Amino acid sequence: MITLEQCLFWDQEDELKHLRNEFSLPEGVIYLDGNSLGARPKKALSYADHVIRQQWGEDLINSWNKADWWGLPTRLGNKLGQLIGANPDETVVSDSTTLNLFKVLSAAVKIQAEQHPERKLIVAEKESFPTDIYIIEGFIDLINQGYRIELIDGVTGLDQTLSTDVAVVVLSHVNYRTGYLYDMAEINQKIHTNNALVIWDLCHSVGAVPMALNETNSDFAIGCTYKYLNGGPGSPAFLWVNPKHLQKFWQPLSGWWGHQKPFDMAQHYEPANN
């Protein structure tokens, strides 16, 4: 039986206990909802004040260059990439988890359509965070090319479902309901053996558990920054693409920001090389 005294002892011995002082929490509050909204770092107020007062208020449009607003998605991506086992310039912080899943799902399906056009099944977990399932359903309805979704029960369901029909598997690295942690390397190998691609949703694991996307030969990953990364409400999400897929990666949302030469203001889209 674990006692209060035992818990207090463990707290005192915890080598990470000093990090508690880096966050601002109301007096007397024991906050256990970091999986839904990370606590506010104390430094966040001064950073936000500087951006609002100086970069926005004083420097105005010059901050796109002076403060490198333009490079923020990749600069932040390189910092975040260290937590997910990514190499420099492979991770981008931008948009929402929903949009990023749509983008990598579009790319994965396009790659598979070229290599294995007979594969029409997209697999996801029944207990995925609902956004993942909704996006897959909406994507299938949008492209209207005979794809279908199958929802599985964890690893057992994956083993039973993997077949010549599976094109893409979308999995949450940590199940947000049960806390189950997938063995990323083992699952990747299993999916690749069946010539399918895998998209990892890292929303419920990034910042909390170690992972190695490149080392485990993952294909794509997406996730948010407002939970264990303490980005706050409205903080942007991120996406990662294995370098082996970059030449075939397709950006379905071909906006101005992704143009090879955005300031040419060209009438037709030319994707950037990086």
PyRosetta script that sets phi, psi and omega in degrees:
from pyrosetta import init, pose_from_sequence

init()
pose = pose_from_sequence("MITLEQCLFWDQEDELKHLRNEFSLPEGVIYLDGNSLGARPKKALSYADHVIRQQWGEDLINSWNKADWWGLPTRLGNKLGQLIGANPDETVVSDSTTLNLFKVLSAAVKIQAEQHPERKLIVAEKESFPTDIYIIEGFIDLINQGYRIELIDGVTGLDQTLSTDVAVVVLSHVNYRTGYLYDMAEINQKIHTNNALVIWDLCHSVGAVPMALNETNSDFAIGCTYKYLNGGPGSPAFLWVNPKHLQKFWQPLSGWWGHQKPFDMAQHYEPANN")
pose.set_psi(1, 122.0)
pose.set_omega(1, 179.1)
pose.set_phi(2, -78.5)
pose.set_psi(2, 130.0)
pose.set_omega(2, -178.1)
pose.set_phi(3, -104.4)
pose.set_psi(3, 166.3)
pose.set_omega(3, 176.2)
pose.set_phi(4, -60.4)
pose.set_psi(4, -40.7)
pose.set_omega(4, 180.0)
pose.set_phi(5, -61.0)
pose.set_psi(5, -39.8)
pose.set_omega(5, 178.6)
pose.set_phi(6, -64.4)
pose.set_psi(6, -41.9)
pose.set_omega(6, 179.0)
pose.set_phi(7, -63.5)
pose.set_psi(7, -42.9)
pose.set_omega(7, 178.8)
pose.set_phi(8, -63.4)
pose.set_psi(8, -38.0)
pose.set_omega(8, 177.7)
pose.set_phi(9, -63.9)
pose.set_psi(9, -46.0)
pose.set_omega(9, 178.9)
pose.set_phi(10, -61.3)
pose.set_psi(10, -39.2)
pose.set_omega(10, 177.2)
pose.set_phi(11, -59.4)
pose.set_psi(11, -42.9)
pose.set_omega(11, -178.8)
pose.set_phi(12, -67.6)
pose.set_psi(12, -31.6)
pose.set_omega(12, -178.4)
pose.set_phi(13, -86.9)
pose.set_psi(13, -9.4)
pose.set_omega(13, -176.1)
pose.set_phi(14, -67.5)
pose.set_psi(14, 121.7)
pose.set_omega(14, -177.7)
pose.set_phi(15, -71.4)
pose.set_psi(15, -11.1)
pose.set_omega(15, 179.4)
pose.set_phi(16, -101.5)
pose.set_psi(16, 3.9)
pose.set_omega(16, -172.3)
pose.set_phi(17, -61.0)
pose.set_psi(17, -28.0)
pose.set_omega(17, -178.9)
pose.set_phi(18, -66.0)
pose.set_psi(18, -21.8)
pose.set_omega(18, -179.2)
pose.set_phi(19, -68.5)
pose.set_psi(19, -19.6)
pose.set_omega(19, 177.0)
pose.set_phi(20, -57.3)
pose.set_psi(20, -32.3)
pose.set_omega(20, -178.1)
pose.set_phi(21, -74.4)
pose.set_psi(21, -8.0)
pose.set_omega(21, 179.3)
pose.set_phi(22, -83.0)
pose.set_psi(22, -7.8)
pose.set_omega(22, -174.5)
pose.set_phi(23, -119.6)
pose.set_psi(23, 147.3)
pose.set_omega(23, 179.8)
pose.set_phi(24, -98.4)
pose.set_psi(24, 117.6)
pose.set_omega(24, 177.8)
pose.set_phi(25, -134.6)
pose.set_psi(25, 148.3)
pose.set_omega(25, 178.0)
pose.set_phi(26, -57.9)
pose.set_psi(26, 147.0)
pose.set_omega(26, -179.8)
pose.set_phi(27, -57.9)
pose.set_psi(27, 131.8)
pose.set_omega(27, 175.8)
pose.set_phi(28, 81.1)
pose.set_psi(28, 4.1)
pose.set_omega(28, -178.2)
pose.set_phi(29, -95.3)
pose.set_psi(29, 127.7)
pose.set_omega(29, 171.2)
pose.set_phi(30, -101.1)
pose.set_psi(30, 107.9)
pose.set_omega(30, -170.6)
pose.set_phi(31, -97.1)
pose.set_psi(31, 115.2)
pose.set_omega(31, -177.6)
pose.set_phi(32, -116.6)
pose.set_psi(32, 17.3)
pose.set_omega(32, -177.3)
pose.set_phi(33, -108.4)
pose.set_psi(33, 29.0)
pose.set_omega(33, 178.0)
pose.set_phi(34, -62.7)
pose.set_psi(34, -20.4)
pose.set_omega(34, 177.2)
pose.set_phi(35, -73.3)
pose.set_psi(35, -10.7)
pose.set_omega(35, 179.3)
pose.set_phi(36, -113.9)
pose.set_psi(36, -37.4)
pose.set_omega(36, 175.3)
pose.set_phi(37, -156.0)
pose.set_psi(37, 114.0)
pose.set_omega(37, -180.0)
pose.set_phi(38, -65.2)
pose.set_psi(38, 148.9)
pose.set_omega(38, 178.5)
pose.set_phi(39, -66.4)
pose.set_psi(39, 158.5)
pose.set_omega(39, -177.5)
pose.set_phi(40, -80.2)
pose.set_psi(40, 122.9)
pose.set_omega(40, 172.4)
pose.set_phi(41, -63.7)
pose.set_psi(41, 141.4)
pose.set_omega(41, -179.5)
pose.set_phi(42, -59.5)
pose.set_psi(42, -33.0)
pose.set_omega(42, -178.4)
pose.set_phi(43, -70.9)
pose.set_psi(43, -15.8)
pose.set_omega(43, -175.2)
pose.set_phi(44, -60.7)
pose.set_psi(44, -36.7)
pose.set_omega(44, -178.3)
pose.set_phi(45, -63.1)
pose.set_psi(45, -45.0)
pose.set_omega(45, -179.0)
pose.set_phi(46, -68.4)
pose.set_psi(46, -37.2)
pose.set_omega(46, 177.5)
pose.set_phi(47, -64.6)
pose.set_psi(47, -46.4)
pose.set_omega(47, -179.8)
pose.set_phi(48, -63.4)
pose.set_psi(48, -40.7)
pose.set_omega(48, 179.0)
pose.set_phi(49, -61.6)
pose.set_psi(49, -40.9)
pose.set_omega(49, 179.7)
pose.set_phi(50, -65.4)
pose.set_psi(50, -43.0)
pose.set_omega(50, 179.5)
pose.set_phi(51, -62.8)
pose.set_psi(51, -44.4)
pose.set_omega(51, -175.9)
pose.set_phi(52, -73.3)
pose.set_psi(52, -45.8)
pose.set_omega(52, -176.1)
pose.set_phi(53, -76.8)
pose.set_psi(53, -47.1)
pose.set_omega(53, -173.1)
pose.set_phi(54, -93.7)
pose.set_psi(54, -61.3)
pose.set_omega(54, -173.1)
pose.set_phi(55, -63.3)
pose.set_psi(55, -44.6)
pose.set_omega(55, 178.6)
pose.set_phi(56, -85.3)
pose.set_psi(56, -51.8)
pose.set_omega(56, -172.3)
pose.set_phi(57, -68.2)
pose.set_psi(57, -40.0)
pose.set_omega(57, -175.7)
pose.set_phi(58, -102.9)
pose.set_psi(58, -46.8)
pose.set_omega(58, -175.1)
pose.set_phi(59, -83.7)
pose.set_psi(59, -19.4)
pose.set_omega(59, 176.0)
pose.set_phi(60, 50.0)
pose.set_psi(60, -132.6)
pose.set_omega(60, -173.4)
pose.set_phi(61, -64.8)
pose.set_psi(61, -20.0)
pose.set_omega(61, 179.0)
pose.set_phi(62, -63.3)
pose.set_psi(62, -20.8)
pose.set_omega(62, -177.5)
pose.set_phi(63, -67.8)
pose.set_psi(63, -18.5)
pose.set_omega(63, 175.0)
pose.set_phi(64, -58.3)
pose.set_psi(64, -33.5)
pose.set_omega(64, 177.2)
pose.set_phi(65, -103.1)
pose.set_psi(65, -49.3)
pose.set_omega(65, -175.1)
pose.set_phi(66, -60.6)
pose.set_psi(66, -43.6)
pose.set_omega(66, 178.4)
pose.set_phi(67, -99.3)
pose.set_psi(67, 3.6)
pose.set_omega(67, -179.8)
pose.set_phi(68, 54.2)
pose.set_psi(68, 47.2)
pose.set_omega(68, 173.0)
pose.set_phi(69, -58.5)
pose.set_psi(69, -35.8)
pose.set_omega(69, -177.2)
pose.set_phi(70, -60.4)
pose.set_psi(70, -36.7)
pose.set_omega(70, -176.4)
pose.set_phi(71, -90.6)
pose.set_psi(71, 1.3)
pose.set_omega(71, -176.6)
pose.set_phi(72, -56.3)
pose.set_psi(72, -43.3)
pose.set_omega(72, -178.0)
pose.set_phi(73, -56.6)
pose.set_psi(73, -40.7)
pose.set_omega(73, -179.2)
pose.set_phi(74, -85.0)
pose.set_psi(74, -34.4)
pose.set_omega(74, 177.1)
pose.set_phi(75, -62.1)
pose.set_psi(75, -47.1)
pose.set_omega(75, 177.1)
pose.set_phi(76, -67.2)
pose.set_psi(76, -36.1)
pose.set_omega(76, 178.6)
pose.set_phi(77, -60.9)
pose.set_psi(77, -37.8)
pose.set_omega(77, 179.1)
pose.set_phi(78, -68.2)
pose.set_psi(78, -35.3)
pose.set_omega(78, 176.1)
pose.set_phi(79, -68.0)
pose.set_psi(79, -46.5)
pose.set_omega(79, -178.9)
pose.set_phi(80, -66.6)
pose.set_psi(80, -34.1)
pose.set_omega(80, -178.4)
pose.set_phi(81, -57.6)
pose.set_psi(81, -26.6)
pose.set_omega(81, 178.9)
pose.set_phi(82, -66.7)
pose.set_psi(82, -22.5)
pose.set_omega(82, -179.6)
pose.set_phi(83, -86.2)
pose.set_psi(83, -17.0)
pose.set_omega(83, -174.0)
pose.set_phi(84, -115.4)
pose.set_psi(84, 5.6)
pose.set_omega(84, 179.0)
pose.set_phi(85, 76.6)
pose.set_psi(85, 34.8)
pose.set_omega(85, 178.9)
pose.set_phi(86, -102.7)
pose.set_psi(86, 153.2)
pose.set_omega(86, 173.8)
pose.set_phi(87, -82.8)
pose.set_psi(87, 164.0)
pose.set_omega(87, 177.9)
pose.set_phi(88, -56.0)
pose.set_psi(88, 143.3)
pose.set_omega(88, 175.2)
pose.set_phi(89, 66.6)
pose.set_psi(89, 24.1)
pose.set_omega(89, 175.8)
pose.set_phi(90, -106.4)
pose.set_psi(90, -17.1)
pose.set_omega(90, -173.7)
pose.set_phi(91, -115.5)
pose.set_psi(91, 138.2)
pose.set_omega(91, 178.6)
pose.set_phi(92, -124.6)
pose.set_psi(92, 132.3)
pose.set_omega(92, 174.2)
pose.set_phi(93, -97.6)
pose.set_psi(93, 113.0)
pose.set_omega(93, -174.5)
pose.set_phi(94, -171.8)
pose.set_psi(94, 153.3)
pose.set_omega(94, 172.5)
pose.set_phi(95, 60.6)
pose.set_psi(95, -158.2)
pose.set_omega(95, -179.0)
pose.set_phi(96, -113.2)
pose.set_psi(96, 166.5)
pose.set_omega(96, 176.0)
pose.set_phi(97, -57.4)
pose.set_psi(97, -40.6)
pose.set_omega(97, -178.7)
pose.set_phi(98, -60.3)
pose.set_psi(98, -50.4)
pose.set_omega(98, 179.9)
pose.set_phi(99, -64.4)
pose.set_psi(99, -40.7)
pose.set_omega(99, -178.1)
pose.set_phi(100, -67.6)
pose.set_psi(100, -35.5)
pose.set_omega(100, 175.4)
pose.set_phi(101, -64.7)
pose.set_psi(101, -41.4)
pose.set_omega(101, 177.8)
pose.set_phi(102, -59.2)
pose.set_psi(102, -41.9)
pose.set_omega(102, -177.3)
pose.set_phi(103, -66.7)
pose.set_psi(103, -49.0)
pose.set_omega(103, -177.4)
pose.set_phi(104, -72.8)
pose.set_psi(104, -31.5)
pose.set_omega(104, 175.7)
pose.set_phi(105, -64.7)
pose.set_psi(105, -42.5)
pose.set_omega(105, 177.6)
pose.set_phi(106, -59.3)
pose.set_psi(106, -44.5)
pose.set_omega(106, -179.2)
pose.set_phi(107, -66.7)
pose.set_psi(107, -43.9)
pose.set_omega(107, -178.6)
pose.set_phi(108, -63.2)
pose.set_psi(108, -43.9)
pose.set_omega(108, 179.6)
pose.set_phi(109, -65.6)
pose.set_psi(109, -38.7)
pose.set_omega(109, 179.0)
pose.set_phi(110, -64.5)
pose.set_psi(110, -42.4)
pose.set_omega(110, 177.6)
pose.set_phi(111, -61.6)
pose.set_psi(111, -45.3)
pose.set_omega(111, -179.3)
pose.set_phi(112, -68.5)
pose.set_psi(112, -33.7)
pose.set_omega(112, 179.4)
pose.set_phi(113, -64.7)
pose.set_psi(113, -30.8)
pose.set_omega(113, 178.8)
pose.set_phi(114, -78.8)
pose.set_psi(114, -36.1)
pose.set_omega(114, -175.4)
pose.set_phi(115, -94.3)
pose.set_psi(115, -36.5)
pose.set_omega(115, -177.7)
pose.set_phi(116, -137.6)
pose.set_psi(116, 70.8)
pose.set_omega(116, -174.7)
pose.set_phi(117, -62.1)
pose.set_psi(117, -19.2)
pose.set_omega(117, -179.5)
pose.set_phi(118, -76.3)
pose.set_psi(118, -14.4)
pose.set_omega(118, -177.6)
pose.set_phi(119, -83.3)
pose.set_psi(119, 119.6)
pose.set_omega(119, -174.2)
pose.set_phi(120, -128.0)
pose.set_psi(120, 13.5)
pose.set_omega(120, -175.6)
pose.set_phi(121, -110.2)
pose.set_psi(121, 130.3)
pose.set_omega(121, 173.8)
pose.set_phi(122, -112.4)
pose.set_psi(122, 125.2)
pose.set_omega(122, -173.5)
pose.set_phi(123, -106.8)
pose.set_psi(123, 137.8)
pose.set_omega(123, 175.1)
pose.set_phi(124, -146.5)
pose.set_psi(124, 167.7)
pose.set_omega(124, -179.8)
pose.set_phi(125, -85.4)
pose.set_psi(125, 146.3)
pose.set_omega(125, 174.9)
pose.set_phi(126, -61.2)
pose.set_psi(126, -34.0)
pose.set_omega(126, -176.5)
pose.set_phi(127, -98.6)
pose.set_psi(127, 21.2)
pose.set_omega(127, 172.4)
pose.set_phi(128, -62.5)
pose.set_psi(128, 155.2)
pose.set_omega(128, 170.4)
pose.set_phi(129, -59.2)
pose.set_psi(129, 132.9)
pose.set_omega(129, -169.2)
pose.set_phi(130, -50.9)
pose.set_psi(130, -32.5)
pose.set_omega(130, 179.9)
pose.set_phi(131, -52.0)
pose.set_psi(131, -43.5)
pose.set_omega(131, -176.9)
pose.set_phi(132, -59.8)
pose.set_psi(132, -45.1)
pose.set_omega(132, -179.4)
pose.set_phi(133, -67.4)
pose.set_psi(133, -42.7)
pose.set_omega(133, -179.0)
pose.set_phi(134, -60.2)
pose.set_psi(134, -43.3)
pose.set_omega(134, -178.7)
pose.set_phi(135, -64.3)
pose.set_psi(135, -42.7)
pose.set_omega(135, 179.0)
pose.set_phi(136, -61.6)
pose.set_psi(136, -45.2)
pose.set_omega(136, 179.4)
pose.set_phi(137, -61.4)
pose.set_psi(137, -45.6)
pose.set_omega(137, -179.3)
pose.set_phi(138, -65.1)
pose.set_psi(138, -39.6)
pose.set_omega(138, 178.7)
pose.set_phi(139, -62.6)
pose.set_psi(139, -47.1)
pose.set_omega(139, 179.5)
pose.set_phi(140, -59.4)
pose.set_psi(140, -42.7)
pose.set_omega(140, 179.4)
pose.set_phi(141, -66.6)
pose.set_psi(141, -37.4)
pose.set_omega(141, -177.9)
pose.set_phi(142, -66.5)
pose.set_psi(142, -49.2)
pose.set_omega(142, -175.3)
pose.set_phi(143, -79.2)
pose.set_psi(143, -27.2)
pose.set_omega(143, 173.5)
pose.set_phi(144, 51.0)
pose.set_psi(144, 55.1)
pose.set_omega(144, -177.9)
pose.set_phi(145, -122.8)
pose.set_psi(145, 23.6)
pose.set_omega(145, 175.6)
pose.set_phi(146, 87.2)
pose.set_psi(146, 9.8)
pose.set_omega(146, 177.5)
pose.set_phi(147, -76.9)
pose.set_psi(147, 157.0)
pose.set_omega(147, 178.7)
pose.set_phi(148, -144.0)
pose.set_psi(148, 160.4)
pose.set_omega(148, -179.6)
pose.set_phi(149, -112.5)
pose.set_psi(149, 143.3)
pose.set_omega(149, 173.8)
pose.set_phi(150, -130.0)
pose.set_psi(150, 128.9)
pose.set_omega(150, -179.5)
pose.set_phi(151, -98.3)
pose.set_psi(151, 133.9)
pose.set_omega(151, -173.6)
pose.set_phi(152, -118.8)
pose.set_psi(152, 165.8)
pose.set_omega(152, 174.0)
pose.set_phi(153, -103.8)
pose.set_psi(153, 87.2)
pose.set_omega(153, 172.6)
pose.set_phi(154, 59.7)
pose.set_psi(154, -152.6)
pose.set_omega(154, -174.3)
pose.set_phi(155, -62.8)
pose.set_psi(155, -42.2)
pose.set_omega(155, -179.6)
pose.set_phi(156, -59.1)
pose.set_psi(156, -45.5)
pose.set_omega(156, 178.7)
pose.set_phi(157, -64.6)
pose.set_psi(157, -35.0)
pose.set_omega(157, 178.8)
pose.set_phi(158, -64.7)
pose.set_psi(158, -45.2)
pose.set_omega(158, 179.1)
pose.set_phi(159, -59.0)
pose.set_psi(159, -38.2)
pose.set_omega(159, -177.7)
pose.set_phi(160, -76.0)
pose.set_psi(160, -23.9)
pose.set_omega(160, -172.5)
pose.set_phi(161, -95.6)
pose.set_psi(161, -31.7)
pose.set_omega(161, -177.2)
pose.set_phi(162, -58.1)
pose.set_psi(162, 124.1)
pose.set_omega(162, -177.6)
pose.set_phi(163, -160.0)
pose.set_psi(163, -172.1)
pose.set_omega(163, 180.0)
pose.set_phi(164, -69.3)
pose.set_psi(164, -9.7)
pose.set_omega(164, -178.6)
pose.set_phi(165, -86.7)
pose.set_psi(165, -20.8)
pose.set_omega(165, -171.3)
pose.set_phi(166, -78.3)
pose.set_psi(166, 126.4)
pose.set_omega(166, 176.7)
pose.set_phi(167, -98.5)
pose.set_psi(167, -49.5)
pose.set_omega(167, -174.1)
pose.set_phi(168, -139.0)
pose.set_psi(168, 141.4)
pose.set_omega(168, 174.9)
pose.set_phi(169, -118.4)
pose.set_psi(169, 127.5)
pose.set_omega(169, 178.3)
pose.set_phi(170, -110.5)
pose.set_psi(170, 118.5)
pose.set_omega(170, -176.1)
pose.set_phi(171, -130.1)
pose.set_psi(171, 144.5)
pose.set_omega(171, 171.9)
pose.set_phi(172, -88.6)
pose.set_psi(172, 122.1)
pose.set_omega(172, -176.2)
pose.set_phi(173, -54.5)
pose.set_psi(173, -41.0)
pose.set_omega(173, 172.9)
pose.set_phi(174, -122.2)
pose.set_psi(174, 128.7)
pose.set_omega(174, 177.5)
pose.set_phi(175, -70.0)
pose.set_psi(175, 120.0)
pose.set_omega(175, -174.1)
pose.set_phi(176, -69.7)
pose.set_psi(176, -15.7)
pose.set_omega(176, 178.0)
pose.set_phi(177, -88.8)
pose.set_psi(177, -46.3)
pose.set_omega(177, -171.8)
pose.set_phi(178, -102.9)
pose.set_psi(178, -19.8)
pose.set_omega(178, -175.9)
pose.set_phi(179, 83.2)
pose.set_psi(179, 6.5)
pose.set_omega(179, -179.7)
pose.set_phi(180, -63.4)
pose.set_psi(180, 132.7)
pose.set_omega(180, -179.0)
pose.set_phi(181, -109.0)
pose.set_psi(181, 120.2)
pose.set_omega(181, 177.8)
pose.set_phi(182, -72.9)
pose.set_psi(182, 146.1)
pose.set_omega(182, 169.8)
pose.set_phi(183, -81.2)
pose.set_psi(183, 100.8)
pose.set_omega(183, -171.6)
pose.set_phi(184, -59.5)
pose.set_psi(184, -44.7)
pose.set_omega(184, -178.5)
pose.set_phi(185, -63.6)
pose.set_psi(185, -45.4)
pose.set_omega(185, -178.9)
pose.set_phi(186, -64.5)
pose.set_psi(186, -43.9)
pose.set_omega(186, -178.2)
pose.set_phi(187, -67.4)
pose.set_psi(187, -41.6)
pose.set_omega(187, 178.5)
pose.set_phi(188, -59.0)
pose.set_psi(188, -46.0)
pose.set_omega(188, -179.4)
pose.set_phi(189, -62.0)
pose.set_psi(189, -41.3)
pose.set_omega(189, -179.4)
pose.set_phi(190, -63.3)
pose.set_psi(190, -43.0)
pose.set_omega(190, -178.9)
pose.set_phi(191, -70.1)
pose.set_psi(191, -42.4)
pose.set_omega(191, -179.4)
pose.set_phi(192, -67.9)
pose.set_psi(192, -32.2)
pose.set_omega(192, 176.5)
pose.set_phi(193, -60.2)
pose.set_psi(193, -28.6)
pose.set_omega(193, 178.6)
pose.set_phi(194, -96.4)
pose.set_psi(194, 16.0)
pose.set_omega(194, 175.9)
pose.set_phi(195, 59.1)
pose.set_psi(195, 31.1)
pose.set_omega(195, 175.0)
pose.set_phi(196, -108.2)
pose.set_psi(196, 168.2)
pose.set_omega(196, 177.7)
pose.set_phi(197, -112.1)
pose.set_psi(197, 153.9)
pose.set_omega(197, -177.2)
pose.set_phi(198, -123.4)
pose.set_psi(198, 137.9)
pose.set_omega(198, 172.7)
pose.set_phi(199, -114.8)
pose.set_psi(199, 122.8)
pose.set_omega(199, 178.3)
pose.set_phi(200, -98.1)
pose.set_psi(200, 128.6)
pose.set_omega(200, 170.9)
pose.set_phi(201, -94.3)
pose.set_psi(201, 113.8)
pose.set_omega(201, -174.8)
pose.set_phi(202, -101.4)
pose.set_psi(202, 12.0)
pose.set_omega(202, -175.9)
pose.set_phi(203, -53.3)
pose.set_psi(203, -38.6)
pose.set_omega(203, -171.7)
pose.set_phi(204, -101.2)
pose.set_psi(204, 12.1)
pose.set_omega(204, -179.1)
pose.set_phi(205, -134.1)
pose.set_psi(205, -30.8)
pose.set_omega(205, -176.0)
pose.set_phi(206, -63.0)
pose.set_psi(206, 129.6)
pose.set_omega(206, -177.8)
pose.set_phi(207, 90.1)
pose.set_psi(207, -10.6)
pose.set_omega(207, -177.7)
pose.set_phi(208, -113.5)
pose.set_psi(208, -35.3)
pose.set_omega(208, -178.9)
pose.set_phi(209, -133.4)
pose.set_psi(209, 153.1)
pose.set_omega(209, 178.6)
pose.set_phi(210, -71.2)
pose.set_psi(210, 151.4)
pose.set_omega(210, 176.4)
pose.set_phi(211, -154.4)
pose.set_psi(211, 159.8)
pose.set_omega(211, -177.3)
pose.set_phi(212, -143.8)
pose.set_psi(212, 87.6)
pose.set_omega(212, -174.5)
pose.set_phi(213, -62.9)
pose.set_psi(213, -45.8)
pose.set_omega(213, -180.0)
pose.set_phi(214, -69.9)
pose.set_psi(214, -46.1)
pose.set_omega(214, -177.1)
pose.set_phi(215, -60.8)
pose.set_psi(215, -33.5)
pose.set_omega(215, -179.2)
pose.set_phi(216, -91.7)
pose.set_psi(216, 2.6)
pose.set_omega(216, 177.9)
pose.set_phi(217, 61.1)
pose.set_psi(217, 43.2)
pose.set_omega(217, 175.0)
pose.set_phi(218, -70.4)
pose.set_psi(218, 163.7)
pose.set_omega(218, -179.0)
pose.set_phi(219, -99.5)
pose.set_psi(219, -55.4)
pose.set_omega(219, -178.3)
pose.set_phi(220, -141.9)
pose.set_psi(220, 155.0)
pose.set_omega(220, 175.8)
pose.set_phi(221, -149.6)
pose.set_psi(221, 146.5)
pose.set_omega(221, 175.7)
pose.set_phi(222, -137.8)
pose.set_psi(222, 163.7)
pose.set_omega(222, 178.3)
pose.set_phi(223, 178.6)
pose.set_psi(223, 171.4)
pose.set_omega(223, -178.6)
pose.set_phi(224, -107.8)
pose.set_psi(224, 170.2)
pose.set_omega(224, -178.2)
pose.set_phi(225, -119.8)
pose.set_psi(225, 4.5)
pose.set_omega(225, -174.0)
pose.set_phi(226, -96.3)
pose.set_psi(226, 0.4)
pose.set_omega(226, 178.6)
pose.set_phi(227, -98.2)
pose.set_psi(227, -101.4)
pose.set_omega(227, -176.2)
pose.set_phi(228, -73.4)
pose.set_psi(228, -9.6)
pose.set_omega(228, 176.3)
pose.set_phi(229, -95.6)
pose.set_psi(229, -2.5)
pose.set_omega(229, 170.0)
pose.set_phi(230, 56.6)
pose.set_psi(230, 40.9)
pose.set_omega(230, -179.5)
pose.set_phi(231, -80.1)
pose.set_psi(231, -17.9)
pose.set_omega(231, 179.8)
pose.set_phi(232, 91.6)
pose.set_psi(232, 167.0)
pose.set_omega(232, -179.0)
pose.set_phi(233, -61.7)
pose.set_psi(233, 132.7)
pose.set_omega(233, 179.5)
pose.set_phi(234, 84.6)
pose.set_psi(234, 0.5)
pose.set_omega(234, -179.9)
pose.set_phi(235, -67.0)
pose.set_psi(235, 144.4)
pose.set_omega(235, -174.2)
pose.set_phi(236, -70.4)
pose.set_psi(236, 158.3)
pose.set_omega(236, 178.3)
pose.set_phi(237, -91.2)
pose.set_psi(237, -170.5)
pose.set_omega(237, -179.9)
pose.set_phi(238, -144.1)
pose.set_psi(238, 163.1)
pose.set_omega(238, 172.8)
pose.set_phi(239, -142.9)
pose.set_psi(239, 152.6)
pose.set_omega(239, 179.6)
pose.set_phi(240, -135.1)
pose.set_psi(240, 140.4)
pose.set_omega(240, 177.8)
pose.set_phi(241, -127.5)
pose.set_psi(241, 130.8)
pose.set_omega(241, 175.7)
pose.set_phi(242, -60.5)
pose.set_psi(242, 132.1)
pose.set_omega(242, -178.3)
pose.set_phi(243, -52.7)
pose.set_psi(243, -27.9)
pose.set_omega(243, -178.7)
pose.set_phi(244, -66.1)
pose.set_psi(244, -17.3)
pose.set_omega(244, -179.2)
pose.set_phi(245, -101.1)
pose.set_psi(245, -4.2)
pose.set_omega(245, -171.2)
pose.set_phi(246, -61.2)
pose.set_psi(246, -40.4)
pose.set_omega(246, -177.7)
pose.set_phi(247, -67.7)
pose.set_psi(247, -22.0)
pose.set_omega(247, 179.6)
pose.set_phi(248, -106.4)
pose.set_psi(248, -3.0)
pose.set_omega(248, -178.5)
pose.set_phi(249, -66.8)
pose.set_psi(249, 136.9)
pose.set_omega(249, -177.9)
pose.set_phi(250, -121.9)
pose.set_psi(250, 128.3)
pose.set_omega(250, 179.6)
pose.set_phi(251, -94.8)
pose.set_psi(251, 105.4)
pose.set_omega(251, -176.8)
pose.set_phi(252, -71.9)
pose.set_psi(252, -22.8)
pose.set_omega(252, 179.5)
pose.set_phi(253, -102.9)
pose.set_psi(253, 80.2)
pose.set_omega(253, -170.2)
pose.set_phi(254, -81.6)
pose.set_psi(254, 75.6)
pose.set_omega(254, -177.9)
pose.set_phi(255, -89.7)
pose.set_psi(255, 174.8)
pose.set_omega(255, -177.0)
pose.set_phi(256, -58.7)
pose.set_psi(256, -39.3)
pose.set_omega(256, -175.6)
pose.set_phi(257, -62.3)
pose.set_psi(257, -30.3)
pose.set_omega(257, -177.1)
pose.set_phi(258, -91.5)
pose.set_psi(258, 6.3)
pose.set_omega(258, -179.2)
pose.set_phi(259, -73.3)
pose.set_psi(259, 148.1)
pose.set_omega(259, 178.7)
pose.set_phi(260, -60.6)
pose.set_psi(260, -39.5)
pose.set_omega(260, 179.1)
pose.set_phi(261, -134.0)
pose.set_psi(261, 75.7)
pose.set_omega(261, -172.6)
pose.set_phi(262, -58.5)
pose.set_psi(262, -33.3)
pose.set_omega(262, -175.5)
pose.set_phi(263, -83.3)
pose.set_psi(263, 1.4)
pose.set_omega(263, 168.7)
pose.set_phi(264, -75.1)
pose.set_psi(264, -16.7)
pose.set_omega(264, -178.6)
pose.set_phi(265, 52.0)
pose.set_psi(265, 42.7)
pose.set_omega(265, -178.4)
pose.set_phi(266, -67.5)
pose.set_psi(266, 155.7)
pose.set_omega(266, -178.8)
pose.set_phi(267, -80.9)
pose.set_psi(267, -18.0)
pose.set_omega(267, -177.2)
pose.set_phi(268, -124.7)
pose.set_psi(268, 150.0)
pose.set_omega(268, -173.2)
pose.set_phi(269, -80.9)
pose.set_psi(269, 132.1)
pose.set_omega(269, 172.6)
pose.set_phi(270, -127.9)
pose.set_psi(270, 111.4)
pose.set_omega(270, -174.0)
pose.set_phi(271, -65.2)
pose.set_psi(271, 144.0)
pose.set_omega(271, 176.0)
pose.set_phi(272, -67.5)
pose.set_psi(272, 155.2)
pose.set_omega(272, -179.0)
pose.set_phi(273, -82.8)
pose.set_psi(273, -13.0)
pose.set_omega(273, -178.6)
pose.set_phi(274, -140.8)
pose.dump_pdb("model.pdb")
